[in-house]
Amino acid sequence: MNKLEIKGDWNITKGKLKQKWAKLTDDDLQFAEGKQEELLGRIQKRTGETREAIEKAVKEAGSCCK
């Protein structure tokens, strides 16, 4: 997954991820250029999901925006 896939239309993606994992906060989902690894790590820590599951969820949530 590259940064453009994550960045996309981030507000829509962020909303879908919060629907999937209600534990996530806006602070958890702050996206900063070059910080995608940190973002995935924060989601993983908060949800307990595997990295692969998180990457898949982010990709699916962002696919509506393309």
mmCIF file of the N, C-alpha and C atoms, coordinates in Angstrom:
data_MODEL
# 
_entry.id   MODEL 
# 
loop_
_atom_site.group_PDB 
_atom_site.id 
_atom_site.type_symbol 
_atom_site.label_atom_id 
_atom_site.label_alt_id 
_atom_site.label_comp_id 
_atom_site.label_asym_id 
_atom_site.label_entity_id 
_atom_site.label_seq_id 
_atom_site.pdbx_PDB_ins_code 
_atom_site.Cartn_x 
_atom_site.Cartn_y 
_atom_site.Cartn_z 
_atom_site.occupancy 
_atom_site.B_iso_or_equiv 
_atom_site.pdbx_formal_charge 
_atom_site.auth_seq_id 
_atom_site.auth_comp_id 
_atom_site.auth_asym_id 
_atom_site.auth_atom_id 
_atom_site.pdbx_PDB_model_num 
ATOM 1   N N  . MET A 1 1  ? 0.856   -1.165 0.000  1.00 0.00 ? 1  MET A N  1 
ATOM 2   C CA . MET A 1 1  ? 0.000   0.000  0.000  1.00 0.00 ? 1  MET A CA 1 
ATOM 3   C C  . MET A 1 1  ? 0.899   1.224  0.000  1.00 0.00 ? 1  MET A C  1 
ATOM 4   N N  . ASN A 1 2  ? 0.617   2.171  -0.879 1.00 0.00 ? 2  ASN A N  1 
ATOM 5   C CA . ASN A 1 2  ? 1.448   3.369  -0.904 1.00 0.00 ? 2  ASN A CA 1 
ATOM 6   C C  . ASN A 1 2  ? 0.704   4.553  -0.305 1.00 0.00 ? 2  ASN A C  1 
ATOM 7   N N  . LYS A 1 3  ? 1.434   5.654  -0.124 1.00 0.00 ? 3  LYS A N  1 
ATOM 8   C CA . LYS A 1 3  ? 0.842   6.801  0.560  1.00 0.00 ? 3  LYS A CA 1 
ATOM 9   C C  . LYS A 1 3  ? -0.306  7.422  -0.211 1.00 0.00 ? 3  LYS A C  1 
ATOM 10  N N  . LEU A 1 4  ? -0.302  7.322  -1.533 1.00 0.00 ? 4  LEU A N  1 
ATOM 11  C CA . LEU A 1 4  ? -1.413  7.864  -2.298 1.00 0.00 ? 4  LEU A CA 1 
ATOM 12  C C  . LEU A 1 4  ? -2.678  7.059  -2.076 1.00 0.00 ? 4  LEU A C  1 
ATOM 13  N N  . GLU A 1 5  ? -2.535  5.744  -1.919 1.00 0.00 ? 5  GLU A N  1 
ATOM 14  C CA . GLU A 1 5  ? -3.701  4.915  -1.629 1.00 0.00 ? 5  GLU A CA 1 
ATOM 15  C C  . GLU A 1 5  ? -4.297  5.279  -0.280 1.00 0.00 ? 5  GLU A C  1 
ATOM 16  N N  . ILE A 1 6  ? -3.445  5.550  0.692  1.00 0.00 ? 6  ILE A N  1 
ATOM 17  C CA . ILE A 1 6  ? -3.928  5.910  2.018  1.00 0.00 ? 6  ILE A CA 1 
ATOM 18  C C  . ILE A 1 6  ? -4.499  7.322  2.001  1.00 0.00 ? 6  ILE A C  1 
ATOM 19  N N  . LYS A 1 7  ? -3.797  8.252  1.377  1.00 0.00 ? 7  LYS A N  1 
ATOM 20  C CA . LYS A 1 7  ? -4.198  9.657  1.437  1.00 0.00 ? 7  LYS A CA 1 
ATOM 21  C C  . LYS A 1 7  ? -5.535  9.879  0.747  1.00 0.00 ? 7  LYS A C  1 
ATOM 22  N N  . GLY A 1 8  ? -5.658  9.485  -0.520 1.00 0.00 ? 8  GLY A N  1 
ATOM 23  C CA . GLY A 1 8  ? -6.902  9.591  -1.267 1.00 0.00 ? 8  GLY A CA 1 
ATOM 24  C C  . GLY A 1 8  ? -7.829  10.678 -0.772 1.00 0.00 ? 8  GLY A C  1 
ATOM 25  N N  . ASP A 1 9  ? -9.076  10.357 -0.578 1.00 0.00 ? 9  ASP A N  1 
ATOM 26  C CA . ASP A 1 9  ? -10.025 11.282 0.023  1.00 0.00 ? 9  ASP A CA 1 
ATOM 27  C C  . ASP A 1 9  ? -10.122 10.874 1.480  1.00 0.00 ? 9  ASP A C  1 
ATOM 28  N N  . TRP A 1 10 ? -9.221  11.412 2.275  1.00 0.00 ? 10 TRP A N  1 
ATOM 29  C CA . TRP A 1 10 ? -8.998  10.908 3.621  1.00 0.00 ? 10 TRP A CA 1 
ATOM 30  C C  . TRP A 1 10 ? -10.205 11.057 4.532  1.00 0.00 ? 10 TRP A C  1 
ATOM 31  N N  . ASN A 1 11 ? -10.991 12.097 4.386  1.00 0.00 ? 11 ASN A N  1 
ATOM 32  C CA . ASN A 1 11 ? -12.142 12.272 5.271  1.00 0.00 ? 11 ASN A CA 1 
ATOM 33  C C  . ASN A 1 11 ? -13.151 11.150 5.119  1.00 0.00 ? 11 ASN A C  1 
ATOM 34  N N  . ILE A 1 12 ? -13.399 10.709 3.906  1.00 0.00 ? 12 ILE A N  1 
ATOM 35  C CA . ILE A 1 12 ? -14.333 9.600  3.678  1.00 0.00 ? 12 ILE A CA 1 
ATOM 36  C C  . ILE A 1 12 ? -13.745 8.308  4.234  1.00 0.00 ? 12 ILE A C  1 
ATOM 37  N N  . THR A 1 13 ? -12.487 8.068  3.939  1.00 0.00 ? 13 THR A N  1 
ATOM 38  C CA . THR A 1 13 ? -11.811 6.872  4.430  1.00 0.00 ? 13 THR A CA 1 
ATOM 39  C C  . THR A 1 13 ? -11.823 6.833  5.946  1.00 0.00 ? 13 THR A C  1 
ATOM 40  N N  . LYS A 1 14 ? -11.523 7.959  6.566  1.00 0.00 ? 14 LYS A N  1 
ATOM 41  C CA . LYS A 1 14 ? -11.489 8.061  8.021  1.00 0.00 ? 14 LYS A CA 1 
ATOM 42  C C  . LYS A 1 14 ? -12.860 7.721  8.619  1.00 0.00 ? 14 LYS A C  1 
ATOM 43  N N  . GLY A 1 15 ? -13.912 8.237  8.020  1.00 0.00 ? 15 GLY A N  1 
ATOM 44  C CA . GLY A 1 15 ? -15.259 7.955  8.509  1.00 0.00 ? 15 GLY A CA 1 
ATOM 45  C C  . GLY A 1 15 ? -15.603 6.485  8.434  1.00 0.00 ? 15 GLY A C  1 
ATOM 46  N N  . LYS A 1 16 ? -15.222 5.840  7.347  1.00 0.00 ? 16 LYS A N  1 
ATOM 47  C CA . LYS A 1 16 ? -15.502 4.406  7.201  1.00 0.00 ? 16 LYS A CA 1 
ATOM 48  C C  . LYS A 1 16 ? -14.714 3.573  8.200  1.00 0.00 ? 16 LYS A C  1 
ATOM 49  N N  . LEU A 1 17 ? -13.473 3.960  8.475  1.00 0.00 ? 17 LEU A N  1 
ATOM 50  C CA . LEU A 1 17 ? -12.673 3.233  9.456  1.00 0.00 ? 17 LEU A CA 1 
ATOM 51  C C  . LEU A 1 17 ? -13.248 3.400  10.857 1.00 0.00 ? 17 LEU A C  1 
ATOM 52  N N  . LYS A 1 18 ? -13.758 4.593  11.166 1.00 0.00 ? 18 LYS A N  1 
ATOM 53  C CA . LYS A 1 18 ? -14.377 4.814  12.476 1.00 0.00 ? 18 LYS A CA 1 
ATOM 54  C C  . LYS A 1 18 ? -15.672 4.022  12.609 1.00 0.00 ? 18 LYS A C  1 
ATOM 55  N N  . GLN A 1 19 ? -16.379 3.806  11.505 1.00 0.00 ? 19 GLN A N  1 
ATOM 56  C CA . GLN A 1 19 ? -17.578 2.966  11.539 1.00 0.00 ? 19 GLN A CA 1 
ATOM 57  C C  . GLN A 1 19 ? -17.188 1.523  11.828 1.00 0.00 ? 19 GLN A C  1 
ATOM 58  N N  . LYS A 1 20 ? -16.096 1.075  11.218 1.00 0.00 ? 20 LYS A N  1 
ATOM 59  C CA . LYS A 1 20 ? -15.646 -0.302 11.404 1.00 0.00 ? 20 LYS A CA 1 
ATOM 60  C C  . LYS A 1 20 ? -15.096 -0.529 12.808 1.00 0.00 ? 20 LYS A C  1 
ATOM 61  N N  . TRP A 1 21 ? -14.269 0.409  13.284 1.00 0.00 ? 21 TRP A N  1 
ATOM 62  C CA . TRP A 1 21 ? -13.649 0.302  14.600 1.00 0.00 ? 21 TRP A CA 1 
ATOM 63  C C  . TRP A 1 21 ? -14.003 1.545  15.408 1.00 0.00 ? 21 TRP A C  1 
ATOM 64  N N  . ALA A 1 22 ? -15.063 1.487  16.161 1.00 0.00 ? 22 ALA A N  1 
ATOM 65  C CA . ALA A 1 22 ? -15.561 2.647  16.912 1.00 0.00 ? 22 ALA A CA 1 
ATOM 66  C C  . ALA A 1 22 ? -14.558 3.164  17.938 1.00 0.00 ? 22 ALA A C  1 
ATOM 67  N N  . LYS A 1 23 ? -13.589 2.352  18.323 1.00 0.00 ? 23 LYS A N  1 
ATOM 68  C CA . LYS A 1 23 ? -12.587 2.765  19.313 1.00 0.00 ? 23 LYS A CA 1 
ATOM 69  C C  . LYS A 1 23 ? -11.635 3.828  18.780 1.00 0.00 ? 23 LYS A C  1 
ATOM 70  N N  . LEU A 1 24 ? -11.554 3.969  17.461 1.00 0.00 ? 24 LEU A N  1 
ATOM 71  C CA . LEU A 1 24 ? -10.607 4.914  16.881 1.00 0.00 ? 24 LEU A CA 1 
ATOM 72  C C  . LEU A 1 24 ? -11.066 6.347  17.114 1.00 0.00 ? 24 LEU A C  1 
ATOM 73  N N  . THR A 1 25 ? -10.104 7.220  17.389 1.00 0.00 ? 25 THR A N  1 
ATOM 74  C CA . THR A 1 25 ? -10.394 8.638  17.583 1.00 0.00 ? 25 THR A CA 1 
ATOM 75  C C  . THR A 1 25 ? -9.830  9.429  16.405 1.00 0.00 ? 25 THR A C  1 
ATOM 76  N N  . ASP A 1 26 ? -10.196 10.702 16.325 1.00 0.00 ? 26 ASP A N  1 
ATOM 77  C CA . ASP A 1 26 ? -9.626  11.554 15.280 1.00 0.00 ? 26 ASP A CA 1 
ATOM 78  C C  . ASP A 1 26 ? -8.111  11.637 15.422 1.00 0.00 ? 26 ASP A C  1 
ATOM 79  N N  . ASP A 1 27 ? -7.625  11.655 16.657 1.00 0.00 ? 27 ASP A N  1 
ATOM 80  C CA . ASP A 1 27 ? -6.174  11.695 16.873 1.00 0.00 ? 27 ASP A CA 1 
ATOM 81  C C  . ASP A 1 27 ? -5.508  10.443 16.323 1.00 0.00 ? 27 ASP A C  1 
ATOM 82  N N  . ASP A 1 28 ? -6.157  9.283  16.495 1.00 0.00 ? 28 ASP A N  1 
ATOM 83  C CA . ASP A 1 28 ? -5.598  8.040  15.961 1.00 0.00 ? 28 ASP A CA 1 
ATOM 84  C C  . ASP A 1 28 ? -5.492  8.096  14.442 1.00 0.00 ? 28 ASP A C  1 
ATOM 85  N N  . LEU A 1 29 ? -6.432  8.784  13.827 1.00 0.00 ? 29 LEU A N  1 
ATOM 86  C CA . LEU A 1 29 ? -6.530  8.770  12.373 1.00 0.00 ? 29 LEU A CA 1 
ATOM 87  C C  . LEU A 1 29 ? -5.942  9.998  11.696 1.00 0.00 ? 29 LEU A C  1 
ATOM 88  N N  . GLN A 1 30 ? -5.137  10.764 12.396 1.00 0.00 ? 30 GLN A N  1 
ATOM 89  C CA . GLN A 1 30 ? -4.491  11.900 11.753 1.00 0.00 ? 30 GLN A CA 1 
ATOM 90  C C  . GLN A 1 30 ? -3.464  11.378 10.763 1.00 0.00 ? 30 GLN A C  1 
ATOM 91  N N  . PHE A 1 31 ? -3.604  11.804 9.522  1.00 0.00 ? 31 PHE A N  1 
ATOM 92  C CA . PHE A 1 31 ? -2.676  11.374 8.479  1.00 0.00 ? 31 PHE A CA 1 
ATOM 93  C C  . PHE A 1 31 ? -1.708  12.506 8.186  1.00 0.00 ? 31 PHE A C  1 
ATOM 94  N N  . ALA A 1 32 ? -0.450  12.227 8.279  1.00 0.00 ? 32 ALA A N  1 
ATOM 95  C CA . ALA A 1 32 ? 0.568   13.211 7.918  1.00 0.00 ? 32 ALA A CA 1 
ATOM 96  C C  . ALA A 1 32 ? 1.447   12.592 6.843  1.00 0.00 ? 32 ALA A C  1 
ATOM 97  N N  . GLU A 1 33 ? 1.785   13.382 5.880  1.00 0.00 ? 33 GLU A N  1 
ATOM 98  C CA . GLU A 1 33 ? 2.646   12.919 4.788  1.00 0.00 ? 33 GLU A CA 1 
ATOM 99  C C  . GLU A 1 33 ? 3.855   12.186 5.348  1.00 0.00 ? 33 GLU A C  1 
ATOM 100 N N  . GLY A 1 34 ? 4.120   10.988 4.869  1.00 0.00 ? 34 GLY A N  1 
ATOM 101 C CA . GLY A 1 34 ? 5.273   10.216 5.306  1.00 0.00 ? 34 GLY A CA 1 
ATOM 102 C C  . GLY A 1 34 ? 5.075   9.480  6.615  1.00 0.00 ? 34 GLY A C  1 
ATOM 103 N N  . LYS A 1 35 ? 3.886   9.513  7.172  1.00 0.00 ? 35 LYS A N  1 
ATOM 104 C CA . LYS A 1 35 ? 3.640   8.888  8.466  1.00 0.00 ? 35 LYS A CA 1 
ATOM 105 C C  . LYS A 1 35 ? 2.668   7.710  8.363  1.00 0.00 ? 35 LYS A C  1 
ATOM 106 N N  . GLN A 1 36 ? 2.542   7.110  7.177  1.00 0.00 ? 36 GLN A N  1 
ATOM 107 C CA . GLN A 1 36 ? 1.575   6.023  7.012  1.00 0.00 ? 36 GLN A CA 1 
ATOM 108 C C  . GLN A 1 36 ? 1.893   4.820  7.890  1.00 0.00 ? 36 GLN A C  1 
ATOM 109 N N  . GLU A 1 37 ? 3.182   4.568  8.134  1.00 0.00 ? 37 GLU A N  1 
ATOM 110 C CA . GLU A 1 37 ? 3.550   3.445  9.001  1.00 0.00 ? 37 GLU A CA 1 
ATOM 111 C C  . GLU A 1 37 ? 3.067   3.695  10.428 1.00 0.00 ? 37 GLU A C  1 
ATOM 112 N N  . GLU A 1 38 ? 3.243   4.929  10.880 1.00 0.00 ? 38 GLU A N  1 
ATOM 113 C CA . GLU A 1 38 ? 2.786   5.290  12.224 1.00 0.00 ? 38 GLU A CA 1 
ATOM 114 C C  . GLU A 1 38 ? 1.268   5.179  12.320 1.00 0.00 ? 38 GLU A C  1 
ATOM 115 N N  . LEU A 1 39 ? 0.574   5.633  11.287 1.00 0.00 ? 39 LEU A N  1 
ATOM 116 C CA . LEU A 1 39 ? -0.883  5.562  11.263 1.00 0.00 ? 39 LEU A CA 1 
ATOM 117 C C  . LEU A 1 39 ? -1.348  4.113  11.377 1.00 0.00 ? 39 LEU A C  1 
ATOM 118 N N  . LEU A 1 40 ? -0.773  3.225  10.584 1.00 0.00 ? 40 LEU A N  1 
ATOM 119 C CA . LEU A 1 40 ? -1.155  1.814  10.629 1.00 0.00 ? 40 LEU A CA 1 
ATOM 120 C C  . LEU A 1 40 ? -0.838  1.212  11.993 1.00 0.00 ? 40 LEU A C  1 
ATOM 121 N N  . GLY A 1 41 ? 0.283   1.602  12.573 1.00 0.00 ? 41 GLY A N  1 
ATOM 122 C CA . GLY A 1 41 ? 0.650   1.118  13.908 1.00 0.00 ? 41 GLY A CA 1 
ATOM 123 C C  . GLY A 1 41 ? -0.325  1.585  14.977 1.00 0.00 ? 41 GLY A C  1 
ATOM 124 N N  . ARG A 1 42 ? -0.767  2.844  14.883 1.00 0.00 ? 42 ARG A N  1 
ATOM 125 C CA . ARG A 1 42 ? -1.746  3.363  15.847 1.00 0.00 ? 42 ARG A CA 1 
ATOM 126 C C  . ARG A 1 42 ? -3.059  2.587  15.755 1.00 0.00 ? 42 ARG A C  1 
ATOM 127 N N  . ILE A 1 43 ? -3.525  2.351  14.534 1.00 0.00 ? 43 ILE A N  1 
ATOM 128 C CA . ILE A 1 43 ? -4.780  1.609  14.359 1.00 0.00 ? 43 ILE A CA 1 
ATOM 129 C C  . ILE A 1 43 ? -4.613  0.199  14.906 1.00 0.00 ? 43 ILE A C  1 
ATOM 130 N N  . GLN A 1 44 ? -3.476  -0.425 14.621 1.00 0.00 ? 44 GLN A N  1 
ATOM 131 C CA . GLN A 1 44 ? -3.223  -1.780 15.093 1.00 0.00 ? 44 GLN A CA 1 
ATOM 132 C C  . GLN A 1 44 ? -3.208  -1.833 16.616 1.00 0.00 ? 44 GLN A C  1 
ATOM 133 N N  . LYS A 1 45 ? -2.565  -0.880 17.242 1.00 0.00 ? 45 LYS A N  1 
ATOM 134 C CA . LYS A 1 45 ? -2.498  -0.848 18.698 1.00 0.00 ? 45 LYS A CA 1 
ATOM 135 C C  . LYS A 1 45 ? -3.883  -0.657 19.305 1.00 0.00 ? 45 LYS A C  1 
ATOM 136 N N  . ARG A 1 46 ? -4.669  0.235  18.730 1.00 0.00 ? 46 ARG A N  1 
ATOM 137 C CA . ARG A 1 46 ? -5.989  0.563  19.277 1.00 0.00 ? 46 ARG A CA 1 
ATOM 138 C C  . ARG A 1 46 ? -6.991  -0.573 19.072 1.00 0.00 ? 46 ARG A C  1 
ATOM 139 N N  . THR A 1 47 ? -6.919  -1.249 17.925 1.00 0.00 ? 47 THR A N  1 
ATOM 140 C CA . THR A 1 47 ? -7.933  -2.254 17.598 1.00 0.00 ? 47 THR A CA 1 
ATOM 141 C C  . THR A 1 47 ? -7.515  -3.685 17.887 1.00 0.00 ? 47 THR A C  1 
ATOM 142 N N  . GLY A 1 48 ? -6.201  -3.949 17.926 1.00 0.00 ? 48 GLY A N  1 
ATOM 143 C CA . GLY A 1 48 ? -5.728  -5.314 18.113 1.00 0.00 ? 48 GLY A CA 1 
ATOM 144 C C  . GLY A 1 48 ? -5.790  -6.152 16.843 1.00 0.00 ? 48 GLY A C  1 
ATOM 145 N N  . GLU A 1 49 ? -6.126  -5.524 15.732 1.00 0.00 ? 49 GLU A N  1 
ATOM 146 C CA . GLU A 1 49 ? -6.203  -6.229 14.446 1.00 0.00 ? 49 GLU A CA 1 
ATOM 147 C C  . GLU A 1 49 ? -4.800  -6.464 13.881 1.00 0.00 ? 49 GLU A C  1 
ATOM 148 N N  . THR A 1 50 ? -4.703  -7.402 12.942 1.00 0.00 ? 50 THR A N  1 
ATOM 149 C CA . THR A 1 50 ? -3.425  -7.629 12.276 1.00 0.00 ? 50 THR A CA 1 
ATOM 150 C C  . THR A 1 50 ? -3.159  -6.504 11.286 1.00 0.00 ? 50 THR A C  1 
ATOM 151 N N  . ARG A 1 51 ? -1.905  -6.313 10.980 1.00 0.00 ? 51 ARG A N  1 
ATOM 152 C CA . ARG A 1 51 ? -1.530  -5.283 10.003 1.00 0.00 ? 51 ARG A CA 1 
ATOM 153 C C  . ARG A 1 51 ? -2.195  -5.537 8.654  1.00 0.00 ? 51 ARG A C  1 
ATOM 154 N N  . GLU A 1 52 ? -2.255  -6.790 8.257  1.00 0.00 ? 52 GLU A N  1 
ATOM 155 C CA . GLU A 1 52 ? -2.867  -7.139 6.979  1.00 0.00 ? 52 GLU A CA 1 
ATOM 156 C C  . GLU A 1 52 ? -4.350  -6.766 6.968  1.00 0.00 ? 52 GLU A C  1 
ATOM 157 N N  . ALA A 1 53 ? -5.046  -7.026 8.069  1.00 0.00 ? 53 ALA A N  1 
ATOM 158 C CA . ALA A 1 53 ? -6.472  -6.695 8.155  1.00 0.00 ? 53 ALA A CA 1 
ATOM 159 C C  . ALA A 1 53 ? -6.679  -5.186 8.088  1.00 0.00 ? 53 ALA A C  1 
ATOM 160 N N  . ILE A 1 54 ? -5.787  -4.441 8.720  1.00 0.00 ? 54 ILE A N  1 
ATOM 161 C CA . ILE A 1 54 ? -5.896  -2.983 8.711  1.00 0.00 ? 54 ILE A CA 1 
ATOM 162 C C  . ILE A 1 54 ? -5.628  -2.437 7.314  1.00 0.00 ? 54 ILE A C  1 
ATOM 163 N N  . GLU A 1 55 ? -4.587  -2.939 6.666  1.00 0.00 ? 55 GLU A N  1 
ATOM 164 C CA . GLU A 1 55 ? -4.285  -2.485 5.307  1.00 0.00 ? 55 GLU A CA 1 
ATOM 165 C C  . GLU A 1 55 ? -5.448  -2.777 4.374  1.00 0.00 ? 55 GLU A C  1 
ATOM 166 N N  . LYS A 1 56 ? -6.053  -3.947 4.527  1.00 0.00 ? 56 LYS A N  1 
ATOM 167 C CA . LYS A 1 56 ? -7.201  -4.309 3.690  1.00 0.00 ? 56 LYS A CA 1 
ATOM 168 C C  . LYS A 1 56 ? -8.378  -3.373 3.963  1.00 0.00 ? 56 LYS A C  1 
ATOM 169 N N  . ALA A 1 57 ? -8.643  -3.082 5.231  1.00 0.00 ? 57 ALA A N  1 
ATOM 170 C CA . ALA A 1 57 ? -9.760  -2.200 5.590  1.00 0.00 ? 57 ALA A CA 1 
ATOM 171 C C  . ALA A 1 57 ? -9.535  -0.785 5.065  1.00 0.00 ? 57 ALA A C  1 
ATOM 172 N N  . VAL A 1 58 ? -8.303  -0.286 5.166  1.00 0.00 ? 58 VAL A N  1 
ATOM 173 C CA . VAL A 1 58 ? -7.991  1.048  4.668  1.00 0.00 ? 58 VAL A CA 1 
ATOM 174 C C  . VAL A 1 58 ? -8.168  1.086  3.155  1.00 0.00 ? 58 VAL A C  1 
ATOM 175 N N  . LYS A 1 59 ? -7.698  0.062  2.491  1.00 0.00 ? 59 LYS A N  1 
ATOM 176 C CA . LYS A 1 59 ? -7.820  0.003  1.031  1.00 0.00 ? 59 LYS A CA 1 
ATOM 177 C C  . LYS A 1 59 ? -9.284  -0.051 0.615  1.00 0.00 ? 59 LYS A C  1 
ATOM 178 N N  . GLU A 1 60 ? -10.085 -0.878 1.299  1.00 0.00 ? 60 GLU A N  1 
ATOM 179 C CA . GLU A 1 60 ? -11.513 -0.997 0.985  1.00 0.00 ? 60 GLU A CA 1 
ATOM 180 C C  . GLU A 1 60 ? -12.242 0.320  1.278  1.00 0.00 ? 60 GLU A C  1 
ATOM 181 N N  . ALA A 1 61 ? -11.914 0.949  2.400  1.00 0.00 ? 61 ALA A N  1 
ATOM 182 C CA . ALA A 1 61 ? -12.574 2.203  2.767  1.00 0.00 ? 61 ALA A CA 1 
ATOM 183 C C  . ALA A 1 61 ? -12.227 3.303  1.772  1.00 0.00 ? 61 ALA A C  1 
ATOM 184 N N  . GLY A 1 62 ? -11.027 3.274  1.253  1.00 0.00 ? 62 GLY A N  1 
ATOM 185 C CA . GLY A 1 62 ? -10.600 4.292  0.300  1.00 0.00 ? 62 GLY A CA 1 
ATOM 186 C C  . GLY A 1 62 ? -11.009 4.004  -1.130 1.00 0.00 ? 62 GLY A C  1 
ATOM 187 N N  . SER A 1 63 ? -11.450 2.781  -1.416 1.00 0.00 ? 63 SER A N  1 
ATOM 188 C CA . SER A 1 63 ? -11.775 2.429  -2.803 1.00 0.00 ? 63 SER A CA 1 
ATOM 189 C C  . SER A 1 63 ? -12.999 3.161  -3.329 1.00 0.00 ? 63 SER A C  1 
ATOM 190 N N  . CYS A 1 64 ? -13.861 3.632  -2.439 1.00 0.00 ? 64 CYS A N  1 
ATOM 191 C CA . CYS A 1 64 ? -15.047 4.365  -2.861 1.00 0.00 ? 64 CYS A CA 1 
ATOM 192 C C  . CYS A 1 64 ? -14.688 5.725  -3.443 1.00 0.00 ? 64 CYS A C  1 
ATOM 193 N N  . CYS A 1 65 ? -13.511 6.182  -3.148 1.00 0.00 ? 65 CYS A N  1 
ATOM 194 C CA . CYS A 1 65 ? -13.119 7.548  -3.483 1.00 0.00 ? 65 CYS A CA 1 
ATOM 195 C C  . CYS A 1 65 ? -12.420 7.660  -4.825 1.00 0.00 ? 65 CYS A C  1 
ATOM 196 N N  . LYS A 1 66 ? -12.180 6.570  -5.485 1.00 0.00 ? 66 LYS A N  1 
ATOM 197 C CA . LYS A 1 66 ? -11.404 6.606  -6.737 1.00 0.00 ? 66 LYS A CA 1 
ATOM 198 C C  . LYS A 1 66 ? -12.296 6.744  -7.924 1.00 0.00 ? 66 LYS A C  1 
# 
